[in-house]
């Protein structure tokens, strides 16, 4: 079964919603962590998802915050005040290399290094960032971090 999860916030708890497969889901936590885009020495490199990596994407329901419900295979759309982030992996076996990532409508699948999103209502924790690798032909390559929240 494929999941369609949509998180939206206007910047405060009252404007924050999470929908799973078209129905509102009362979550205690949305947690997403992706690590990709490293070379054989663990240094940032071009290639993003295609260099391999790991992903954890779960929600914890309010009525049972100890339960972890996996989001993938499926699509996770996160809309913040200044950024939107979409992570999609519809492979039935959840093969990591089949993951696709978009930031603000731009495909960053080949550039993504890290994604960390922790929206935790119980502990009042709100964190989110995306780190991408920017390859330059003439100038030095760089790593850029975008704060989502």
Secondary structure, 3 states (H helix, E strand, C coil): CCEEEEEECCCCHHHCEEEECCEECCEEEEEEEEEECECCCCCECCCHHHHCEEEEEEEEEHHHCCCCEECCCEEEEEECCCCEEEEEECCCCCCHHHCEEEECCEECCCCEEEEEEEEECCCCEEEEEEEEEECCCCCCCEEEEEECC
